[in-house]
Amino acid sequence: MSPKSQEPPYLLAAQAGSVVRHLQSSLRAGEPASPADLCRTIGALQQLADDLTQVLPGLQGQLEECLLAGRVGAGDTAGEAWDKVAEVGYALAQARTGGLLMAAELRVSRRTLGELASS
């Protein structure tokens, strides 16, 4: 599964970062939000986390393809280049695991907030 947008991944990441920074700024300023707004915000963050977990393995595959095609690692020995690609792959796998955990916790938060708002 991949994100539904046709935008390049780096633009989507920049947009998501901008939205999160705006949210952080609003929270710091103490701007009130309704439970419905909070629920929608948590839902959007959960969707972002879900999308990230889907895209990260593809990034590793693209990096490996670039290495095999000679577009990265040209200044390194083959072993050094593969070691670096493996290191990036490990970091991406760790990030994916963190994203899966975050998405699960956001789902729980959203459900609980929805229950709280409806009571």
DSSP file (Angstrom, degrees, kcal/mol; ACC not computed):
  #  RESIDUE AA STRUCTURE BP1 BP2  ACC     N-H-->O    O-->H-N    N-H-->O    O-->H-N    TCO  KAPPA ALPHA  PHI   PSI    X-CA   Y-CA   Z-CA
    1    1 A M              0   0    0      0, 0.0     3,-0.0     0, 0.0     0, 0.0   0.000 360.0 360.0 360.0 141.7    0.0    0.0    0.0
    2    2 A S        -     0   0    0      1,-0.1    49,-0.1    53,-0.0    53,-0.0  -0.909 360.0 -80.6-130.1 159.7    1.3    3.5   -0.8
    3    3 A P        -     0   0    0      0, 0.0    -1,-0.1     0, 0.0     0, 0.0  -0.234  39.6-127.0 -56.8 151.9    0.0    7.0    0.1
    4    4 A K  S    S+     0   0    0      2,-0.0     2,-0.1    -3,-0.0    -2,-0.0   0.666  77.5  97.6 -79.2 -17.5   -2.8    8.1   -2.2
    5    5 A S        -     0   0    0      1,-0.1     7,-0.0     2,-0.0     0, 0.0  -0.347  63.9-147.8 -74.6 151.9   -1.2   11.4   -3.2
    6    6 A Q        +     0   0    0      2,-0.1    -1,-0.1    -2,-0.1    -2,-0.0   0.395  64.7 114.8 -95.3   0.5    0.7   11.9   -6.4
    7    7 A E  S    S-     0   0    0      1,-0.1    -2,-0.0     2,-0.1     5,-0.0  -0.361  81.9 -94.1 -66.8 148.9    3.0   14.4   -4.8
    8    8 A P    >>  -     0   0    0      0, 0.0     4,-1.9     0, 0.0     3,-0.9  -0.376  36.3-116.9 -61.2 144.8    6.6   13.5   -4.4
    9    9 A P  H 3> S+     0   0    0      0, 0.0     4,-2.5     0, 0.0     5,-0.2   0.835 112.7  56.9 -55.4 -36.2    7.3   12.0   -1.0
   10   10 A Y  H 3> S+     0   0    0      1,-0.2     4,-1.9     2,-0.2     5,-0.1   0.856 107.2  48.9 -67.8 -31.9    9.7   14.7    0.0
   11   11 A L  H <> S+     0   0    0     -3,-0.9     4,-2.6     2,-0.2    -1,-0.2   0.906 110.9  49.7 -70.9 -40.8    7.0   17.4   -0.5
   12   12 A L  H  X S+     0   0    0     -4,-1.9     4,-2.7     1,-0.2    -2,-0.2   0.912 110.8  50.4 -61.7 -41.4    4.4   15.4    1.4
   13   13 A A  H  X S+     0   0    0     -4,-2.5     4,-2.4    -5,-0.2    -1,-0.2   0.909 110.8  48.8 -63.5 -41.7    7.0   15.0    4.3
   14   14 A A  H  X S+     0   0    0     -4,-1.9     4,-2.1     2,-0.2    -2,-0.2   0.907 112.2  48.6 -64.5 -41.5    7.6   18.8    4.2
   15   15 A Q  H  X S+     0   0    0     -4,-2.6     4,-2.3     2,-0.2    -2,-0.2   0.918 111.5  49.2 -64.2 -43.6    3.9   19.5    4.3
   16   16 A A  H  X S+     0   0    0     -4,-2.7     4,-2.4     1,-0.2    -2,-0.2   0.914 110.5  51.1 -62.4 -42.0    3.3   17.1    7.1
   17   17 A G  H  X S+     0   0    0     -4,-2.4     4,-2.4     1,-0.2    -1,-0.2   0.891 109.2  51.0 -61.6 -39.5    6.1   18.7    9.1
   18   18 A S  H  X S+     0   0    0     -4,-2.1     4,-2.2     2,-0.2    -1,-0.2   0.907 110.2  49.0 -64.4 -42.6    4.6   22.1    8.5
   19   19 A V  H  X S+     0   0    0     -4,-2.3     4,-2.4     2,-0.2    -2,-0.2   0.913 111.9  48.6 -64.0 -43.0    1.2   21.0    9.8
   20   20 A V  H  X S+     0   0    0     -4,-2.4     4,-2.6     2,-0.2    -2,-0.2   0.902 110.7  50.5 -66.1 -40.3    2.8   19.4   12.9
   21   21 A R  H  X S+     0   0    0     -4,-2.4     4,-2.3     2,-0.2    -1,-0.2   0.892 110.6  50.2 -64.3 -38.3    4.8   22.5   13.7
   22   22 A H  H  X S+     0   0    0     -4,-2.2     4,-2.4     2,-0.2    -2,-0.2   0.917 110.8  49.3 -63.9 -42.9    1.6   24.6   13.3
   23   23 A L  H  X S+     0   0    0     -4,-2.4     4,-2.4     1,-0.2    -2,-0.2   0.917 110.5  50.4 -61.0 -43.8   -0.2   22.3   15.7
   24   24 A Q  H  X S+     0   0    0     -4,-2.6     4,-2.4     1,-0.2    -2,-0.2   0.908 110.0  50.4 -61.5 -42.3    2.7   22.5   18.2
   25   25 A S  H  X S+     0   0    0     -4,-2.3     4,-1.9     1,-0.2    -1,-0.2   0.905 110.5  49.6 -62.6 -42.5    2.6   26.3   18.0
   26   26 A S  H  <>S+     0   0    0     -4,-2.4     5,-2.0     1,-0.2     4,-0.5   0.903 111.0  49.4 -63.8 -41.1   -1.2   26.3   18.6
   27   27 A L  H ><5S+     0   0    0     -4,-2.4     3,-1.0     1,-0.2    -2,-0.2   0.908 110.3  50.2 -65.4 -41.6   -0.8   24.0   21.6
   28   28 A R  H 3<5S+     0   0    0     -4,-2.4    -1,-0.2     1,-0.3    -2,-0.2   0.861 107.7  54.0 -64.3 -34.7    1.9   26.2   23.1
   29   29 A A  T 3<5S-     0   0    0     -4,-1.9    -1,-0.3    -5,-0.2    -2,-0.2   0.563 112.5-122.3 -76.7  -7.4   -0.2   29.3   22.6
   30   30 A G  T < 5 +     0   0    0     -3,-1.0    -3,-0.2    -4,-0.5    -2,-0.1   0.726  46.6 171.7  74.8  21.6   -3.0   27.6   24.6
   31   31 A E      < -     0   0    0     -5,-2.0    -1,-0.2     1,-0.1     2,-0.1  -0.487  33.9-120.2 -65.9 127.0   -5.5   27.9   21.7
   32   32 A P        -     0   0    0      0, 0.0     2,-0.4     0, 0.0    -1,-0.1  -0.388  28.9-167.5 -71.6 146.1   -8.6   25.9   22.7
   33   33 A A        -     0   0    0     -2,-0.1     0, 0.0     4,-0.0     0, 0.0  -0.982  20.8-119.1-131.2 144.5   -9.7   23.0   20.5
   34   34 A S     >  -     0   0    0     -2,-0.4     4,-2.6     1,-0.1     5,-0.2  -0.400  29.9-110.8 -75.9 158.9  -13.0   21.2   20.6
   35   35 A P  H  > S+     0   0    0      0, 0.0     4,-2.4     0, 0.0     5,-0.1   0.866 121.4  54.5 -56.9 -34.7  -13.0   17.4   21.3
   36   36 A A  H  > S+     0   0    0      2,-0.2     4,-2.4     1,-0.2     5,-0.2   0.912 108.5  47.6 -66.0 -41.5  -14.1   16.9   17.7
   37   37 A D  H  > S+     0   0    0      2,-0.2     4,-2.7     1,-0.2    -1,-0.2   0.913 112.3  49.8 -64.1 -42.0  -11.1   19.0   16.4
   38   38 A L  H  X S+     0   0    0     -4,-2.6     4,-2.8     2,-0.2     5,-0.2   0.914 110.4  50.3 -62.0 -41.9   -8.8   17.0   18.7
   39   39 A C  H  X S+     0   0    0     -4,-2.4     4,-2.3    -5,-0.2    -2,-0.2   0.914 112.2  46.8 -63.4 -43.6  -10.2   13.7   17.4
   40   40 A R  H  X S+     0   0    0     -4,-2.4     4,-2.4     2,-0.2    -2,-0.2   0.901 112.7  50.2 -64.9 -40.2   -9.8   14.8   13.8
   41   41 A T  H  X S+     0   0    0     -4,-2.7     4,-2.4     2,-0.2    -2,-0.2   0.932 111.7  46.7 -64.1 -46.1   -6.2   16.0   14.5
   42   42 A I  H  X S+     0   0    0     -4,-2.8     4,-2.5     1,-0.2    -1,-0.2   0.896 111.7  52.8 -62.9 -39.0   -5.3   12.7   16.2
   43   43 A G  H  X S+     0   0    0     -4,-2.3     4,-2.2    -5,-0.2    -2,-0.2   0.904 109.2  48.5 -62.0 -41.4   -6.9   10.9   13.3
   44   44 A A  H  X S+     0   0    0     -4,-2.4     4,-2.3     2,-0.2    -2,-0.2   0.901 112.1  48.6 -66.6 -40.3   -4.8   12.8   10.8
   45   45 A L  H  X S+     0   0    0     -4,-2.4     4,-2.5     2,-0.2    -2,-0.2   0.890 110.5  51.7 -65.0 -38.5   -1.6   12.1   12.7
   46   46 A Q  H  X S+     0   0    0     -4,-2.5     4,-2.5     2,-0.2    -2,-0.2   0.902 109.5  49.5 -64.1 -40.9   -2.5    8.5   12.9
   47   47 A Q  H  X S+     0   0    0     -4,-2.2     4,-2.7     2,-0.2    -2,-0.2   0.900 110.1  51.5 -64.7 -40.3   -3.0    8.4    9.1
   48   48 A L  H  X S+     0   0    0     -4,-2.3     4,-2.5     2,-0.2    -2,-0.2   0.929 110.6  48.0 -61.0 -45.4    0.3   10.1    8.7
   49   49 A A  H  X S+     0   0    0     -4,-2.5     4,-2.0     2,-0.2    -2,-0.2   0.908 111.8  50.2 -62.8 -41.8    2.0    7.5   10.9
   50   50 A D  H  X S+     0   0    0     -4,-2.5     4,-1.1     1,-0.2    -2,-0.2   0.928 111.2  48.6 -60.6 -45.3    0.3    4.7    9.0
   51   51 A D  H  X S+     0   0    0     -4,-2.7     4,-1.8     1,-0.2     3,-0.4   0.901 108.9  53.5 -63.1 -40.8    1.4    6.1    5.6
   52   52 A L  H  X S+     0   0    0     -4,-2.5     4,-2.1     1,-0.2    -1,-0.2   0.907 104.6  54.0 -61.2 -41.3    5.0    6.5    6.9
   53   53 A T  H  < S+     0   0    0     -4,-2.0    -1,-0.2     1,-0.2    -2,-0.2   0.796 110.8  48.2 -65.1 -25.6    5.1    2.8    7.9
   54   54 A Q  H  < S+     0   0    0     -4,-1.1     4,-0.4    -3,-0.4    -1,-0.2   0.821 114.0  44.3 -80.9 -32.3    4.1    1.9    4.4
   55   55 A V  H  X S+     0   0    0     -4,-1.8     4,-1.5     1,-0.2     3,-0.4   0.772  95.5  74.2 -87.4 -26.7    6.6    4.1    2.6
   56   56 A L  H  X S+     0   0    0     -4,-2.1     4,-1.6     1,-0.2     3,-0.3   0.887  93.4  51.8 -60.4 -43.0    9.7    3.4    4.6
   57   57 A P  H  > S+     0   0    0      0, 0.0     4,-1.9     0, 0.0    -1,-0.2   0.877 107.9  54.5 -61.4 -33.6   10.4   -0.1    3.2
   58   58 A G  H  > S+     0   0    0     -4,-0.4     4,-2.4    -3,-0.4    -2,-0.2   0.850 102.4  56.9 -66.6 -33.9   10.2    1.3   -0.3
   59   59 A L  H  X S+     0   0    0     -4,-1.5     4,-2.3    -3,-0.3    -1,-0.2   0.907 106.2  49.8 -63.0 -40.9   12.8    3.9    0.5
   60   60 A Q  H  X S+     0   0    0     -4,-1.6     4,-2.4     1,-0.2    -2,-0.2   0.918 110.0  50.9 -63.3 -42.8   15.2    1.2    1.4
   61   61 A G  H  X S+     0   0    0     -4,-1.9     4,-2.2     1,-0.2    -2,-0.2   0.899 110.5  49.0 -61.9 -40.6   14.5   -0.6   -1.8
   62   62 A Q  H  X S+     0   0    0     -4,-2.4     4,-2.5     2,-0.2    -1,-0.2   0.894 109.4  52.4 -66.1 -39.6   15.1    2.5   -3.9
   63   63 A L  H  X S+     0   0    0     -4,-2.3     4,-2.2     2,-0.2    -2,-0.2   0.921 109.7  48.7 -62.0 -43.4   18.4    3.1   -2.0
   64   64 A E  H  X S+     0   0    0     -4,-2.4     4,-2.5     2,-0.2    -1,-0.2   0.900 110.7  50.9 -63.5 -40.1   19.5   -0.4   -2.8
   65   65 A E  H  X S+     0   0    0     -4,-2.2     4,-2.0     1,-0.2    -2,-0.2   0.906 109.2  51.1 -62.9 -41.3   18.5    0.1   -6.5
   66   66 A C  H  <>S+     0   0    0     -4,-2.5     5,-2.7     2,-0.2     6,-0.9   0.890 110.2  49.9 -62.8 -39.1   20.5    3.3   -6.6
   67   67 A L  H ><5S+     0   0    0     -4,-2.2     3,-1.2     4,-0.2    -2,-0.2   0.937 111.1  47.8 -64.5 -46.7   23.5    1.6   -5.2
   68   68 A L  H 3<5S+     0   0    0     -4,-2.5    -1,-0.2     1,-0.3    -2,-0.2   0.831 111.9  50.9 -63.7 -32.3   23.3   -1.3   -7.7
   69   69 A A  T 3<5S-     0   0    0     -4,-2.0    -1,-0.3    -5,-0.2    -2,-0.2   0.503 116.2-115.6 -83.8  -3.7   23.0    1.3  -10.5
   70   70 A G  T < 5S+     0   0    0     -3,-1.2    -3,-0.2    -4,-0.4    -2,-0.1   0.660  81.4 122.2  81.2  15.5   26.0    3.2   -9.3
   71   71 A R  S   <S+     0   0    0     -5,-2.7     2,-0.3    -6,-0.2    -4,-0.2   0.610  75.6  31.8 -87.9 -12.1   24.1    6.4   -8.4
   72   72 A V  S    S+     0   0    0     -6,-0.9    -2,-0.2    -5,-0.1    -1,-0.1  -0.971 112.2  28.7-136.9 155.1   25.3    6.3   -4.8
   73   73 A G    >   +     0   0    0     -2,-0.3     3,-1.3     1,-0.1     8,-0.2   0.663  66.5 139.3  76.0  16.5   28.4    5.1   -3.1
   74   74 A A  T 3  S+     0   0    0      1,-0.3    -1,-0.1    -4,-0.1     4,-0.1   0.806  71.6  51.8 -65.2 -28.4   30.7    5.7   -6.0
   75   75 A G  T 3  S+     0   0    0      2,-0.1    -1,-0.3     6,-0.0     2,-0.2   0.508 103.6  72.0 -85.7  -3.8   33.4    7.0   -3.8
   76   76 A D  S <  S-     0   0    0     -3,-1.3     2,-0.1     1,-0.1     3,-0.0  -0.647  89.2-101.4-106.7 162.5   33.4    4.0   -1.5
   77   77 A T     >  -     0   0    0     -2,-0.2     4,-2.7     1,-0.1     5,-0.2  -0.391  43.7-103.9 -70.6 163.9   34.5    0.4   -1.9
   78   78 A A  H  > S+     0   0    0      1,-0.2     4,-2.5     2,-0.2     5,-0.2   0.915 122.9  49.4 -57.8 -43.7   31.7   -2.0   -2.6
   79   79 A G  H  > S+     0   0    0      1,-0.2     4,-2.3     2,-0.2    -1,-0.2   0.906 111.5  48.1 -63.0 -42.8   31.8   -3.3    1.0
   80   80 A E  H  > S+     0   0    0      2,-0.2     4,-2.3     1,-0.2    -1,-0.2   0.917 111.9  49.8 -64.3 -42.5   31.7    0.2    2.5
   81   81 A A  H  X S+     0   0    0     -4,-2.7     4,-2.4     1,-0.2    -2,-0.2   0.931 112.3  46.7 -63.0 -45.5   28.8    1.2    0.3
   82   82 A W  H  X S+     0   0    0     -4,-2.5     4,-2.7    -5,-0.2    -1,-0.2   0.882 110.3  54.1 -64.8 -37.1   26.8   -1.9    1.2
   83   83 A D  H  X S+     0   0    0     -4,-2.3     4,-2.2    -5,-0.2    -1,-0.2   0.913 110.1  46.8 -61.6 -41.5   27.6   -1.3    4.9
   84   84 A K  H  X S+     0   0    0     -4,-2.3     4,-2.4     2,-0.2    -2,-0.2   0.911 112.4  49.1 -67.3 -41.5   26.2    2.2    4.6
   85   85 A V  H  X S+     0   0    0     -4,-2.4     4,-2.6     1,-0.2    -2,-0.2   0.907 111.5  50.1 -63.7 -40.4   23.1    1.1    2.8
   86   86 A A  H  X S+     0   0    0     -4,-2.7     4,-2.5     2,-0.2    -2,-0.2   0.890 109.0  52.2 -64.1 -38.7   22.6   -1.6    5.5
   87   87 A E  H  X S+     0   0    0     -4,-2.2     4,-2.2     2,-0.2    -2,-0.2   0.918 111.1  46.3 -63.7 -43.7   23.0    1.0    8.2
   88   88 A V  H  X S+     0   0    0     -4,-2.4     4,-2.8     2,-0.2    -2,-0.2   0.918 111.5  53.0 -63.1 -42.6   20.3    3.2    6.6
   89   89 A G  H  X S+     0   0    0     -4,-2.6     4,-2.3     1,-0.2    -2,-0.2   0.897 108.3  49.7 -59.9 -41.4   18.1    0.2    6.1
   90   90 A Y  H  X S+     0   0    0     -4,-2.5     4,-2.4     2,-0.2    -1,-0.2   0.925 111.5  48.7 -63.2 -43.9   18.4   -0.7    9.8
   91   91 A A  H  X S+     0   0    0     -4,-2.2     4,-2.4     1,-0.2    -2,-0.2   0.903 111.5  49.7 -63.7 -40.5   17.5    2.9   10.8
   92   92 A L  H  X S+     0   0    0     -4,-2.8     4,-2.4     2,-0.2    -1,-0.2   0.885 110.0  51.0 -65.2 -37.9   14.5    2.9    8.4
   93   93 A A  H  X S+     0   0    0     -4,-2.3     4,-2.3     2,-0.2    -2,-0.2   0.906 110.8  48.7 -64.8 -40.8   13.4   -0.4    9.9
   94   94 A Q  H  X S+     0   0    0     -4,-2.4     4,-2.4     2,-0.2    -2,-0.2   0.914 111.3  49.9 -63.5 -42.5   13.6    1.1   13.4
   95   95 A A  H  X S+     0   0    0     -4,-2.4     4,-2.5     1,-0.2    -2,-0.2   0.894 109.5  51.9 -63.3 -39.4   11.7    4.1   12.3
   96   96 A R  H  X S+     0   0    0     -4,-2.4     4,-2.6     2,-0.2    -1,-0.2   0.920 108.8  50.2 -63.5 -43.0    9.0    1.9   10.8
   97   97 A T  H  X S+     0   0    0     -4,-2.3     4,-2.2     1,-0.2    -2,-0.2   0.927 111.7  48.1 -60.2 -44.8    8.7    0.0   14.1
   98   98 A G  H  X S+     0   0    0     -4,-2.4     4,-2.6     1,-0.2    -2,-0.2   0.893 110.9  51.6 -61.8 -39.7    8.3    3.3   15.9
   99   99 A G  H  X S+     0   0    0     -4,-2.5     4,-2.9     2,-0.2    -2,-0.2   0.890 107.8  51.6 -64.3 -40.4    5.8    4.4   13.4
  100  100 A L  H  X S+     0   0    0     -4,-2.6     4,-2.1     2,-0.2    -1,-0.2   0.918 112.4  46.2 -62.0 -43.1    3.7    1.2   13.8
  101  101 A L  H  X S+     0   0    0     -4,-2.2     4,-2.3     2,-0.2    -2,-0.2   0.915 113.4  49.0 -65.0 -43.1    3.7    1.7   17.6
  102  102 A M  H  X S+     0   0    0     -4,-2.6     4,-2.6     1,-0.2    -2,-0.2   0.928 110.4  50.4 -63.7 -44.7    2.8    5.4   17.3
  103  103 A A  H  X S+     0   0    0     -4,-2.9     4,-2.1     1,-0.2    -1,-0.2   0.906 110.7  49.9 -60.5 -41.5    0.0    4.7   14.9
  104  104 A A  H  X S+     0   0    0     -4,-2.1     4,-1.9     1,-0.2    -1,-0.2   0.923 112.3  46.7 -63.6 -43.8   -1.4    2.0   17.2
  105  105 A E  H  X S+     0   0    0     -4,-2.3     4,-2.6     1,-0.2    -2,-0.2   0.873 110.7  52.4 -67.7 -36.2   -1.3    4.4   20.2
  106  106 A L  H  X S+     0   0    0     -4,-2.6     4,-2.8     2,-0.2    -1,-0.2   0.872 106.7  53.7 -66.8 -35.7   -2.9    7.2   18.2
  107  107 A R  H  X S+     0   0    0     -4,-2.1     4,-2.4     2,-0.2    -2,-0.2   0.927 110.8  46.4 -61.6 -44.0   -5.7    4.8   17.2
  108  108 A V  H  X S+     0   0    0     -4,-1.9     4,-2.7     2,-0.2     5,-0.2   0.930 113.2  49.4 -63.2 -45.0   -6.3    4.1   20.9
  109  109 A S  H  X S+     0   0    0     -4,-2.6     4,-2.8     1,-0.2     5,-0.2   0.915 111.7  48.6 -60.4 -43.7   -6.2    7.8   21.8
  110  110 A R  H  X S+     0   0    0     -4,-2.8     4,-2.4     2,-0.2    -1,-0.2   0.919 112.7  47.3 -64.4 -43.7   -8.6    8.7   19.1
  111  111 A R  H  X S+     0   0    0     -4,-2.4     4,-2.1     2,-0.2    -2,-0.2   0.936 114.7  46.1 -63.2 -45.9  -11.1    6.0   20.1
  112  112 A T  H  X S+     0   0    0     -4,-2.7     4,-2.4     1,-0.2    -2,-0.2   0.896 112.4  50.5 -65.7 -40.9  -10.9    6.9   23.8
  113  113 A L  H  X S+     0   0    0     -4,-2.8     4,-2.8    -5,-0.2    -1,-0.2   0.899 109.1  52.4 -63.7 -39.7  -11.2   10.6   23.0
  114  114 A G  H  X S+     0   0    0     -4,-2.4     4,-1.7     2,-0.2    -2,-0.2   0.905 110.1  48.0 -61.4 -41.9  -14.3    9.8   20.8
  115  115 A E  H  X S+     0   0    0     -4,-2.1     4,-0.7     2,-0.2    -2,-0.2   0.901 112.5  49.3 -64.3 -40.9  -15.8    7.9   23.8
  116  116 A L  H >< S+     0   0    0     -4,-2.4     3,-0.7     1,-0.2    -2,-0.2   0.910 110.8  49.4 -64.9 -42.6  -15.0   10.8   26.1
  117  117 A A  H 3< S+     0   0    0     -4,-2.8    -1,-0.2     1,-0.2    -2,-0.2   0.822 111.0  50.0 -67.4 -31.2  -16.5   13.4   23.7
  118  118 A S  H 3<        0   0    0     -4,-1.7    -1,-0.2     1,-0.2    -2,-0.2   0.580 360.0 360.0 -85.9  -8.5  -19.7   11.4   23.3
  119  119 A S    <<        0   0    0     -4,-0.7    -1,-0.2    -3,-0.7    -2,-0.2   0.476 360.0 360.0 -93.8 360.0  -20.3   10.9   27.0
